[in-house]
Amino acid sequence: MQIKWLWQMPPWRKVALMAEMSRAVWTLAMAGPRQRYPDDTPALRRRRLADLLLSSNLRWEHIEPLIQSLGDAFYAGLEMMRNAIRQRAPQPLIVL
């Protein structure tokens, strides 16, 4: 029933649903750092979430594409990130 409903849905509605789901996931993901660190700034909470999500799964071959995808929003040094992977430490990202 739901599959048929999705097939019949116009593309603009599918995009709107995906945006709503993305906002919901972001809100849920940020709930943890917001509850654990209520005095942190929003930027620091985002950093804590990024550390949690990236530090355990980031692989050597992912470093350069990640740095490129961050663009001008963050400073992420290649060697600093390689050292963090070697030491299994949080990734050093600086919000600009």
C-alpha positions, 0 to 999 in steps of 0.5 A: 500500500505505501509503495504504491502511494510513493510511486504515485506521489509527485517528485516535489512531494518526495523531495519535501518528505526527504527534507522533513525526514532529514530535519527530523534525523538532525534534530534527533542526532543533536538531542544527545549533545544538547542533553549531555552538554547543555552549556555548549554553543550550537557550534560546539554541539555540532562539533561533538556530534561530528566527532562521534560520527566520524572518529570511529568510521573514518578511513585513510582513503576517506580523508581527502574527499572529506576535506574537499567536501567540507569546503571553506566551512571548516579547516581540516588539515590532512596530516592532522587527520591522518594522525588522528586516525593512527591514534584513534582520536577525534578528528581535528576539524575547526569551524571557520 
